[in-house]
Amino acid sequence: MTTGRSPHGTDDGRAVAVVGMGIAVPGADDCDSYWELLNQDTPVFREPGSRYRLASFWSPDPETEDRSYNRTSGFRQGPEHRPAVTVQAEEEAGLDLLWLRHCMTQALDGVALADGVHCTVYVGAFPDGSQHLAESLLVEEVARGMAPRLPGSREANLLRIRDLLHARYPLARPSLPALLPDQVVRTAAQGLLPEDSECTVIDAACASSLLAVDTGARRVLAQECDLAVCGGVFMVTPRWNVLFSKVKGLTPSGDVRALDARADGTLFSDGAAIVVLKSVERARSDGDRVLGVITGFGASSDGAGNAIYAPSPEGQALALRRARHRAGATAADIDWLLTHGTGTPKGDLAELEAIDATGTSGPLMCTSNKSLLGHCGWNAGAVSLIHALLALRHHRVPAQQRFDRLPGPARTAHLRVPDTSVELPSGPGGNPTAGISSSGFGGINSHLIVRREPAPGPPAPPVPPGSPPEPLAVVAWTALLPQDTGDPSDGAAGSATRFEPWQPPTFTEAGVPPPVIRTMDRAQQLGLRLAARFVAEHGEPWDPVRDTTGVLAAVHGPSALSISHLVRCYDGDMADCFNGKDAEAYAEVVTGARGSVGKTSASVLPGMIPNLVAARVSHRYDLHGPNLVVDAGDASGLAGLAVAAPYLRDGDLDLVLLLGVSAHNGPVFATAVDTEPDRIAEGGFLIAVCLPTVAQSHGWPVCAHLDLDRTSPTDHTLGQGTLTYLAAEAHAELVRVLAADDHLPFTIAAAGPGPRLTVLPPPPPAGSR
């Protein structure tokens, strides 16, 4: 993120202000109570109580199938705030929606919202969603699986089994589409923000919410929005704890000791956190209170080398260096680093090594909030950002609780972990600066730098609109499609290859052995096959820019593997609901689920989480730009371009691989995405984009220019055809235009709010007639 200023220098009109914040985590319903929590010494962890039956998902033996060896997590408990929800009936709203809306309401309180203001919303969230979504999918999967196996009317059986299971799982809801994260975000924002606000879910695992903040900040700086509402939401589920136990990530002792030599694992926590962003000049012009100023951000992928879920000190150090470079700062300018610090031994040690490698001769103060609060998952970065903003406000860093000493290999003069509360040092100009780190499964790393605002200056007029932004250039594309869709044939800069029947990637295509390939969801397999096809056609154009090539995938909803695994994981909790003929039908459903998933091992979690659709490609081809997933329903491809464009125009990335996949169309998934199963087409698209000047410098041929705006007339609205590729719908439409080899201006838009994409012919080469 380009800010155009030193973190300690004079404001030059290119900084991003945080003007509002709201939080809901275990033990805290607002920022004041959160600050009190951070200054106590008692962790928030407890058993689930009424959330789920612990005995069905717990075993003291770590090797017990489909059980977690840990009994506690950070569960939010009543009384829950229940802010008004404008579309869904209150009884249908999930807790994740209520937490998110509660935080948005807090964060927007007192923030000036002028008529005609253009807002964007970016929220980090797990596509597999909340316990509400998981158990709603479970009910539907079991009911649809059992009903045709029972005597009598299929519809009557469906209704009876649904009623039985809804009584068993009161958190399940009748409307599946309303529970998908993209819809939860839209519903949470309704009535609080203008109706035409863009809403997008960011999925980069535990780096998601910090990347959401960066994305919003970049669009504010690019004057593509006036205000950005950014953050994260995460809900602990019994299945998540089971899966994370199998990768040995949870603490067996129940004691999270972040950054400490005795660390043995983490615990996850519920909650949501939101910040509101404006440019500094707009905030002052609007009379908003500036809570802090974001001065730099860096993101990276670990690339090849380690296992897909093993932390990399080199990758994390790269994110630190990039953020400091963007902030115009050195390690000596950072007064305090709020680490990711999960309490997992390998994760903490890798992070401390990265900090040490980028530090100076003087000690850098480091802390983590997870010893008290736990790991907030997809929400972790936003929770830490609010932690940092509160410390800047109070001029104090809370003590690191449950800490005795650093791990042996990390004992160094470069690091200092305070075990008592200390005054926050003030750097040059009296404005202390903090760094915040967040890393995610799949090798995605993020680091943000924030400082206390200088003494408030006089109100300033908003910055006048700049010149139209440079368009993006398409330099190559590839598609893998079913045989019977009637989609495009080969084009000059790419091709559409049919596949039927389904085939997983080979070892050469995936870069991992067949047993690992078999644990991957079809979306991950399709992404790797697609990337291999791209390389076969175009080579590796990213070879000279591996460090600055990012992968951005559009994926909608939970994975097929995830839905199947729910049945397996909940079997021990659900089986006693059925007897007689019901028990026989239920056993057949469970047998089928076990056959499709296999044993719940350490490979199941990385095999099913959607953000690894992008991460697998970064890992396979050793790419070091950020990798992430965007989800905005059928507008996901357009939203992905809106995320990618500022990274390219800021110069942080030279090339972005836009990946879109539609990889399963089972009846339960179709119900969840509110689409008929026979309308969902399976296929994938990979489109390489950059700036025209970058393409010229590397000799990459340009087959089209892409222009993003909000006002172009629309030639085509997504989702209107007989088939849909869901999240990849915009990719599919763009490929149709590219394959036609007739680049007359053609505009693509989604039915709802969001950017419009105009495809333009590239200009003729210089000197041609």
Number of C-alpha atoms within 10 A of each C-alpha: 28 24 23 16 19 19 32 22 12 10 17 12 17 18 25 26 30 27 27 26 28 29 30 27 28 24 19 18 22 18 22 12 15 22 17 12 21 24 17 12 13 13 20 21 24 15 15 19 11 8 17 17 13 19 11 17 24 21 17 12 11 17 13 14 17 27 27 28 24 23 21 22 26 26 24 25 15 8 7 13 13 14 16 14 18 13 13 15 9 13 7 16 22 20 20 25 26 24 29 29 29 25 30 27 20 22 24 20 14 13 19 17 16 9 7 9 14 19 23 25 24 28 34 36 35 28 25 22 22 25 25 24 25 24 24 24 28 25 27 25 21 24 24 21 19 24 23 15 17 16 10 10 10 16 11 11 20 21 13 14 21 22 14 15 21 18 11 15 19 13 20 24 21 14 16 21 19 24 31 26 31 26 19 24 27 22 23 27 24 16 12 15 20 16 14 15 22 22 28 29 32 34 32 35 29 29 31 36 36 35 33 30 30 25 25 29 33 24 23 23 21 20 17 22 20 22 27 28 28 31 39 37 34 28 26 23 22 24 21 16 24 25 23 19 23 23 15 18 21 28 20 19 13 18 22 30 28 32 33 26 20 19 25 22 24 28 30 25 27 27 30 35 36 34 27 24 30 30 28 28 23 22 25 21 15 18 16 19 16 20 20 26 24 28 29 31 32 28 32 28 33 33 29 18 11 12 14 20 18 15 24 26 20 19 24 31 27 23 29 29 20 22 24 24 18 23 26 19 20 15 18 13 19 23 20 22 23 23 25 29 29 33 30 24 21 17 21 26 25 22 27 27 21 20 25 21 13 16 20 15 12 13 17 22 19 23 25 27 25 29 30 24 26 30 27 30 29 31 32 35 34 33 30 25 28 25 22 26 21 21 20 25 14 13 17 15 25 25 20 26 27 20 20 15 15 21 16 10 10 21 15 15 13 18 22 17 22 17 15 12 13 12 13 21 18 16 16 12 11 13 21 24 29 25 26 25 28 32 33 23 20 29 31 34 35 33 32 31 26 26 25 25 24 17 8 9 10 10 15 15 12 16 12 7 9 8 6 8 14 16 19 25 27 25 24 25 29 28 29 23 23 18 12 10 13 8 17 19 15 16 19 12 19 22 22 23 18 16 14 9 7 10 11 18 22 16 13 11 17 25 18 14 11 13 10 15 20 18 24 23 25 25 28 30 23 27 30 24 23 27 26 23 21 24 15 11 15 15 11 15 18 20 12 11 17 20 22 21 29 33 26 30 32 37 31 30 24 23 23 20 22 21 23 22 25 21 25 26 25 19 17 14 16 17 14 9 13 16 11 8 13 18 15 14 19 25 16 14 22 23 12 16 20 17 12 16 24 14 15 20 18 16 19 24 21 23 24 25 25 29 29 31 33 30 31 27 29 31 24 20 19 19 25 28 32 31 33 29 29 33 29 29 27 25 32 29 31 26 25 25 23 20 22 23 25 22 24 22 19 15 15 21 23 24 28 27 25 24 30 36 31 25 24 19 19 15 16 22 23 19 17 20 23 13 17 15 17 13 15 20 23 23 26 29 32 29 20 21 27 27 24 20 13 17 19 11 8 12 11 16 15 21 22 26 23 23 22 23 15 12 9 16 13 14 11 16 17 19 18 10 8 10 17 22 26 32 28 32 28 30 26 26 20 22 24 16 19 26 22 13 15 12 17 12 15 19 21 23 25 25 13 17 15 23 22 24 28 23 24 21 18 16 11 8 7 6 5 6 5
